[in-house]
Structure formats: structure tokens, C-alpha cells
Amino acid sequence: MMKKNDKQTIREEAMAKLLECSFRKDTPLMMKNDNGVFALFFDTRVKGLSEFKYKRLWYAINQVVRNDEKNWMYRYWEFADQYYSNTFAYESSCEEGKRFFEFHVAVGGLFALNKKYEWIEHIASFSNCLPAKYFLIPSTFSEIFNWLQYFDDMVGSSIDLDIKYHLYSQYEGVRAGANLYKGIVEYLALMMCRLPEMDFNSRYVDPMALPRVYGCASNEKKNFVSVNLENIRIAEFLKKTIDETCLGYKGKDQALQLLKDYIDTCKNCLNTGAHVDDDKIDYIASILLEEFERQQSVLITSKNSSLEDFIKERWFAESADQLEEYDFLEGRNYNNINRESVMVRHIIAGAIFRYTKILNTYQASATLNVRYRDISSALTKLSIPMGYVVLVGSIGTHLLPDGFDNNPDVHFIYSKQSEIIIVNKSLLPFVSFDEEKCNGNKYKLIDDKKNKILYSNIWQIQEAGETKLNAEKNKYFDLFIGCYASIYMPPKEKRKCIRIRAIDGITQETFDLDKILKITDYMA
């Protein structure tokens, strides 16, 4: 017994063969019955076409365009238009109806791609009713622009255009569907030139009314900049296409003016005062705190030192950068991923610079000149005991003894020259960021629940006031961060160390390896 799926397969194969016979030139006349075939495909008892039908029709139309069978195409359009008017005309939100309309916009693009302008003229003026209604033709500015957005998104973000509307040996290659997109844009450009002739009764709206400008509703404030910029790009492309291809069309000037008006309206929307986006400000603040915690790992702090007898150098460390409009105003997300890191790095770099200057004040109990390849042997011969810290500057870990790269008493520091400094842990200077209240009206803690150290003026564009209003008006804000920093160091007379200088040369002075004693002999 034949199964249901088998019956469906046989039926589809029969329909495909009948459709092929309807347009092939070598089909005997008695077998050509395109009206009967179209009646099978456009069955008004069924809402919408199956993907099988769409695929077979698309293939057939491709062949008809190639063979220049315009009469077949005109009869096809009559049936398609009648089917849509009977099935979807008053159901604007029906997904099957949108799919059917989409298919026929793609058909128009195929015509334009193949320069079938007479065919386009025919379908654009065909109607099954009075007053004339063009059910399958984009007939308002908004409708044209919506389909332009739809196909632009399809060709830009996926390969759906290539899959749904394959061009069958035309324009072969990856993303060949982009060629069909150009045809669709040209087809919609021609429909724009037709708008001045359209009657209100075709869609019961003004056909030349501008499409809605995005950003009017409160829930559109987050991305209205990016959407409007995208719409301007699409409108400019359509405008360029009209200018280049719609030569001799009497509605061309009006179409160009409509697009200019829409582009200007979008630009005016962009130029209106956007407000501060609190989500962006919170994000900047959180990244500043994260970077501040992360970058302190390069510093030598109190947990690395056992210094007790000390003097203290204190300063207010500060960093600044400018926020541009997209950084903090509603609209397109354009966060500079390096800004917060660089701002914090400026503070950390200042502490490193001061720390290096203090290390340079340490008197060397011994200065050893050692070849790079002998560094590991030199450190081993020194027999460095517990209670000492090794500071490595501009020397790779591969030159150190095994285990040094994971030793908590070995630190890698900034240095202009390749050297190693060995210091008693009780004499090791360290950096500290202090929990001290910042005086004045400029700074407040970024988040007093998470961090009691880092201050900023970012609060000024979070709270209502003149600064916030000026930032919104001028579309920029000077962002500052700051904190109190200190370096704790032993008195100058106690600052002693051993220095190992790495040298490339092979002269006699680099042979200090043979003279190296235990570290206790130098620091006695």
C-alpha cells in the first residue's frame, strides 16, 4: 500500500514536470497548459505556498527570464496577483502573505538584474480590480524602504539570499546572491520613481509619506543612533541607484527629493540632544574599578615587604581622558575598550616611575658584571637565603634558575637596563594606595561599597546639574580619576643592595662569575 509521503512525493514530481512543460520551448503545444499549472500552484484553498512550490517557481522564472518568455511571465503574474488579493490582501500581519510578497520583490529584482524593464513596466501597471490596486508591487515610500531594509539585512548578515534565490548559473560564486540584491535595489529604485503616479486608494495611505524615523519612542533611545546611521546608509545607496539607473523616468527628481528629505530627517534626529545613558556610565565605572584592581598586581606592595623602619613619600595620582558622545550618550554603543585600561595604567606607571627612582638611590654593596648566559649560575652561586627579595629588570625568565618565575620573593620590575637587584626583605620599599578622603567638590568615590580608594568626577554626569547638561549639549566630557598613593622606604643610610648587570660582551670584565661569593659575605 502506498504511504502518504509517497503520494506527496509523486504529486510534487508531477507538478514540477507540468510546470517545466509549461515554459519549455520544445514542449508539444497540446501539453502546454500554463493556466492549469498556475491553478495547481495557486490553490486558494491553501493559505501560502510550500517551500517546494517556491523553489520550483523560482527555478521556472529563472528559465523564463533567460528564454525571454514574457507571455508566460505575464500570465503567471495575473494568477499570482489574483491569489494574493483573494488570500492575503486584508491580512497585513500574515507571515505567509509576507513570504509571498517577499518572493515577488525578489522576482522584480531578477527582472532588473536582467534588464527586463518592459516586464517591470507591465507588472507595475497590472491590476485585477478597479480602482487599481497593485497587490504585489511596493507602492508607498515606507513599503519600499521596509523591503530595502529587509533585503539589506539578509544580504549583509547571512547567506539566505543565496539559498532562497539561487541564480542558476548566473553570477556563480560565493555570495552570488549579492548580485540579486543589486537587482532588488534597482527594482525598488524604479518603484520609487513610480510613487508620484500612485493613488491614495492603492494602500489607503499617502504613498509619498516619509518612513518613520527611528528614535521617537523611549525604548528606542538605546540604539537610535546606530539604526538611523544604518537607515541613512541604505537611503544613500537607493538614492545613488536612482541617480545612476533611472534615466528618463519622470518621477526621478521627486524620488530623489523624497530620499533627501528622509536622510535630512534622520540626520536631524541624530543632532537632537541625546541624554546620558546610565548603563554606559555604570559600565565605564565598573571597568575602571576592575582595571585598578587588576593592574596593581605589577606593583610591589606591603604584602611583599617586611619593612618596619620607614619614611613615606605621598602624592595624589591622577589621570584624565575625554569621553566622546557615543561613549556616554544614548545611542550607538561605541565603548573604547582601551580607555579605562590606559587611564589606570597612567596612575600605575606614575607609581612605577617613582619606585624606580627610589631603587636607584640604593647603594650597591657589590656590583657584578655577568654575561647573559651566566645569570643562572651567578644567582645559584650567591646562595640567596630566605629573607631576601630578587628584583629582575628587563631579563627573560628563561635566563633565570628553575623555579624563579614562580617564587613569591622574585619580582619583575620596570628597568631601562638589564639588571637584577637583590635586597633584604626588611629594606624593600613598597607602594600603597591609601583610603583617604579626597577633599574638594570635584571627586567622589566611584563606588564606596566596592572600593574605598579610587575617586572620579564621573558622578557629575550621573547626577542632575549644570555639568551634565553641558556634557549633553557639547557631546563630550572630561573624565578624571585619582587616588592617594604612597611609597614606603627605609631611611637613606639603610638602603643597600647587590646589583647584577647583564652584559653581552666577552671581555675580561664580564668574568665576575668566578669571583662571586655567597650573598651573606657581601651584606655582612
Buried (B, 14 or more C-beta within 10 A) or exposed (E): EEEEEEEEEEEBEEBBEBBBBBBBEEEEEEEBBBEEBBEBBBEEEEBBBEEBBBBBBBBBBBBBBEEEBBEBBEBBBBBBBBBBBEBBEEEEEBEBBBBBBBBBBBBBBBBBBBEBEEBBEBBBEBBBEEEEBBBBBBBBBBBBBBBBBBBBEBBEEEEEBBEBBBBBEBBEEEEBBBBBBBBBBBBBBBBBBBBBEBEEEBBEEEBBEBBEBBBEEEEBBBBBBBBBBBBBEBBEBBBBBBBEBBEEBEBBEBBBEBBEBBBEBBEEBBEEEBBBBEEBBEBBBBBBBBBBBEBBEBBBEEEBBBBEEBEEBEEEBBBEBEBEBBBBBBBBBEBBEEBBBEBBBBBBBBBBEBBBEBBEEBEBBBEBBBBBEBBBBBBEBBEBEEEBBBBBBBBEEEBBBEEBEEEEBBBBBEBEEBBBBBBBBBBBBBBBBEEBEBEEEEBBBBBEEEBBBBBBBBBBBBEEEEBBBEBBEEBBBEBBBBBBBBBBBBEEEBBBBBBBBBBEEEEEEBEBBEEBEEBEEBBE
